[in-house]
Structures are given as C-alpha cells and as structure tokens.
Amino acid sequence: MTPPAHDLGTMPAPGALSRSNGGAFALPSLRPSAVTLARWSRAATPMAFLAPFIILVGVFTYWPLIDLVYLSFVRMNPFGPDAFVAMDNYAGVISNTQFRDAAVNSLIYIFGSIPLKVVLPLAVAVFIWTMSARLGNVYRSVLFVPTLLSFVVVAIIWIWMLNPVMGLLQTVISPFGLRLPNLLSNRETAIHVIIFVSSWKVIGFNVLLYLAGLSAIGKDYIEAMRLDGANDWTIFRKLIVPLLSPTIFFVAISTVVFTIQQVFTPIDIMTGGGPLNATTNIFYIVYQYLFESFNVGYSAAGTVLIFLFLGFLVAIKIAVLEKRVHYH
Amino acid sequence: MLVLSRPWRIIGQVLLFSLAATIVAPLLLVVFTSFKPPNEIYAGLPWPQSPTFQNYIDVFEKLSLAIYLWNSIATTVLRVAGQLVLAVLAAYAFARFQFPGRGLLFALVLGAMMIPHQLTFLPIYLMITKLGWFDTWTALIVPNLAMPLAVLLLRQHLLSFPRELYDAASMDGASELRILWSVVLPNLKPILAALTIVLFVDCWNEYFWPLVVTETEAAMTAQIGVRRFLNAEQGDDLGPLMAAMTIVSLPALAVFLFFQRQIIQTFVSVGVKG
C-alpha cells in the first residue's frame, strides 16, 4: 500500500526545503502502536535502497565537517594526543598576512568576475536570441566548448597565448610595433588575467542559462511595446531585464559562490598564488597551509572561516529566493 | 522574437564574432601545433607545413601519457558507474516510498550538494592517509561516489512518472528491485544517458581532488599528467605538451559533437538546480 507518487509533494525550490515535506519530519510517537510498527517495517525497503548513499554522504561530507571544526581547535601531535589550543589557530590565521591578502583577493575575484561572468553573458544571450536560429546555434555551441575543456588545459592555453615572447597575442600585436608586457608576473595585472581566464571558461555556460530564461519571454509583450514606440534599449531595460531577474540573480549568486572555488586551478597552474601573494585566494591558502606549511590547525581554522563566509552567502541566496525575485 | 535595429545588430555581430574568435583561435593553434615538427613551432605559419605525428608518439613513449590515461579512464568509468547506481537507488527510495525520516534524509542530501570538496578535503585527506588509500584508485573513487545532484535530478524525473506504472508491476507481485530494474530503468534511459555525460565530463576534467590524493603514476590522472608535463618542459618543448592537451580534451569534445542538444539541455537543468 504505497501512497501515490504524485502525493509526495513536488520538488522544493533550492533552499526552500523547510517549507515542504512537512509531514515527513514528524517522528513516530514513542509508544509502539500497530501503526508505528507498520510504518517502520514499510521503511525497511527504502532504507535499504538509501543506505549506501546516506552512509557515504555521512562519512565523506558531514563527518569531515565535524572533524574540521575539531581540528581547528587543536594542534596535531603525531606521537601523542592532540593538544587543545582554543582559538590559537584562528588568531594565527587572522593575523597571518598571507591569509589577509587571500581574503582581500577573494573579494577582488568575486566582484571582478561580475562584469565578465554575469553582465557580458546577458548581452551575448540577448544577441544570440535575436539572431537567426542557425547562426545563433553555431555561436551557442562555440561558446559552450570551453565548459567542456578541463581547467588545466585552459590555464596552459592562456599561459601560452599571453607569453610575452612567443604567445599568440604578441604575434598579433608585434606588426604594430607593440610589446606585450608579462601580465602574469605583474602584481597589478596577474589577478585580472586569472579572472579573465576563468570567465572565458564559463561565459558560454552562463549564456545557456540566460537563453533558457529568454525562451520563456513571449513575443506579444515585445510587439505591444513596439506599438507604443519603444526602442531596443527600452525593451531590454523595461521588459527583458525585469522578466529575467530570477535568472540574473541566480547567475550572479552562483558566480559569487563558485568563483573563489573555481579559480583554484588557474591559480595553481598559472601563478602559484604569486607574484607576492597577488593572486592567492582563501581556498588556495588553506591548501598551501596543509601541503606547504604542513600546518593542519591553520588549514582547518581557515577552512572553517571560509565555511562561515559561504554559509552567509547561501543564507542571502535563500532569503532572496524566498522573497522571489520576480515581476508579475 | 525581438528584431533589433541595425546599429545594435552590428554591435551584436561584432561582439559575438570576437568572442568566438578568442575561443576558436587558441584551440586551433593548440591542435595545429601538436602536428608541427620542432623546427616549425616557433617560426612560420600557424598551421603545420609538414605535419607529423611525432609529438603524439613522444607523449606516449617519453612522457608515459598512457599510464595517466589508463588511471583516468578506469577511475572515471568505475566512479561514474557507482555514482549512477547509488543515485538511482536513492532517488527511487525518495520518489516512491513514504517513510519516517524521509524529509530529514532528503534535506541531508540537498545540504551535501552545497558543500564543495574544497571545504572537506583536509579531514578526508587525513582519513585517506590513515586508511592507507593515499595514491590509490580507491581514494579517487570512493569519496566521490555519492552525487546529490544526480539524486535530485532523477527523483524529479521519477516523480513525473504516472503511478500506474508502478502499480501494475506491484500487482504482478514483482519485488521492488524487479520493478526498478524492468519498469523504472527503461523509462529513465534518456536522463541517465545525459547524466552519464555530465558526470563523465565532471570526473574526467577534475583537478583538485587528484591533486590532493595522488602522488605517483600509481594513481595520477591525465589532467595531473598534463600539468606535470608543463612543469617538466618549462615551455621548451611545446609540441608534445600540445599533443597531450589535445588528447585529454578529445573525449569530452567528441561526446559533445554527437549529443550536442541533450548535453546542452542537461547542463542547463543541472546548473539551474545546482
């Protein structure tokens, strides 16, 4: 006697899980009534199906989070019990100039990415949307290709392209008597090169997200606005942007949350965090604490701080999604 | 459909053409260079004048790319297969049954989706060294087997199936595994195919995790291998490096050429949910 599948509630919006599935949270009463027993025995099959997945999530996602908090409060000792050091690791990390540089850079990565990862793809998507289907499809596919390449390959391509001696860019500009500076060894420019490279990789993907949103806009609205004498810019500003606002918000918040994780690979391959910490970020620094300074406590404390920061971002995301970024 | 005025149309064409050029030109150059003999690499035309396979032979003979590729292929196949099996089982349990704790467990799965590897790598790394898994295939596969996104996507598809589908099979006295295997799975084929491709690309291109848990040729994957060539060559010997980059990029691009539409759709639905 399984309840009908369509009664089981629809898919909750990301982050909206607290509202739905209401009944399923209720625990059975302690008195083992016949009903309770029946419910538990009915749970045997689904529990067996779920067990492998849930155990793995527990062991490799939730347990590590708890362990991480523990590790952030101790100094590991390979020959004896770990020493409790209270907030020492946190104090150490916060006063560490490398970590401060990394935190500032992370904000540069986040805000510096918005024009290329959020705004440019919006413009590109609108242009593709207004093109002939054939040409639009060609562009859509070409722009999508970097999504399928690994970041290792992408980073090496751009190291080579931007090489001041033999890179493609130097070859292109040398007939004009121009010399390409070494952008990756310059403290001012290196971080922007990495922002550019990581944008190059995701533009096509974000364009796809926008195109999915655009496909829902009816042409009646556009025609109505045309009859009122609206020009392209007005239609974009007054109709397309408001109707796309949920997608724009989604792309923006994903950019904010993912950029600092995503740039790990280009940082590691293109600059190693340098020159002079100019390109390092918080994820890269906690990696280096572990594998270069062998400091487990710092690595753990730094990661907990990142976790709190990301949690804060996700809370904003949920709060805004609950409010619904919508025009209706 | 919006029809743009002439100036905007021209701006759009110029913008898209230049963007596409920044993508196509470097990629073509990589492929061309991989077929160049050493004397043509720094001089002359973008394309090879006397194309050669020597670089491709070199990456296998001198740089032992084969062993890295083998590690990548084997661990990707095993991991994706495991991810699919576990996700199908879990999604089916969530979609078909009503049981105590379902909401809580589903919330745990959703929550796990938001926690990237880079937050948990330290404790898992310590765990793996303690278990003696460091630098093994196991370290690459097991910690990544549970894929919450896959559960979410499959569950949603299962919820859209009509209830009669299951009921007819139940009445015939089929066991749940039987129903899953012979009734549900055939209906899930399209989404499973698309999901396989996404999981494959995700695993094949991974850099961070193999960087953390591998150290030697016993487990190093192709991406790490390419990275090693870069360090070893220091840009002196571009030909073999470009050949290696072409080889490791080929599988994902080839699959894309054949299943373009499905891939784009799946990436979008995965992206929208992630």
Interface residues (C-beta under 8 A of the other chain):
Chain A: T2 P3 P4 A5 H6 L8 T10 M11 P12 P14 L17 N21 G22 G23 A24 F25 A26 L27 P28 R39 W40 R42 A43 T45 P46 M47 F49 L50 P52 F53 I54 L56 V57 G58 F60 T61 Y62 W63 P64 L65 D67 L68 L71 A123 V124 V126 F127 I128 W129 T130 M131 Y139 R140 S141 V142 L143 F144 V145 P146 T147 L148 L149 S150 F151 V152 V153 I156 I157 W158 I159 W160 M161 N163 M166 L168 W200 I203 G204 F205 L208 L209 A212 K219 I222 N231 D232 I235 I240 F250 S254 Q261 F264 T265 D268 I269 F283 V286 Y287 L290 F291 V296 S299 A300 T303 I306 F307 L310 V314
Chain B: M1 L2 V3 L4 S5 W8 R9 I11 G12 Q13 L15 L16 L19 A20 T22 I23 V24 A25 P26 L27 L29 V30 Y42 L86 A87 L89 A90 Y92 A93 F94 A95 R96 F97 Q98 F99 P100 G101 R102 G103 L104 L105 F106 A107 L108 V109 L110 A112 M114 I115 P116 Q118 L119 T120 F121 L122 P123 I124 Y125 L126 M127 V142 P143 N144 L145 A146 P148 V151 L152 R155 Q156 L158 L159 F161 R163 Y166 S170 E176 V201 W204 N205 E206 Y207 F208 L211 V212 Q223 I224 V226 R227 L230 G235 L238 L241 M245 V248 S249 A252 L253 F256 Q260 I264 F267 V268 G271 V272 K273 G274
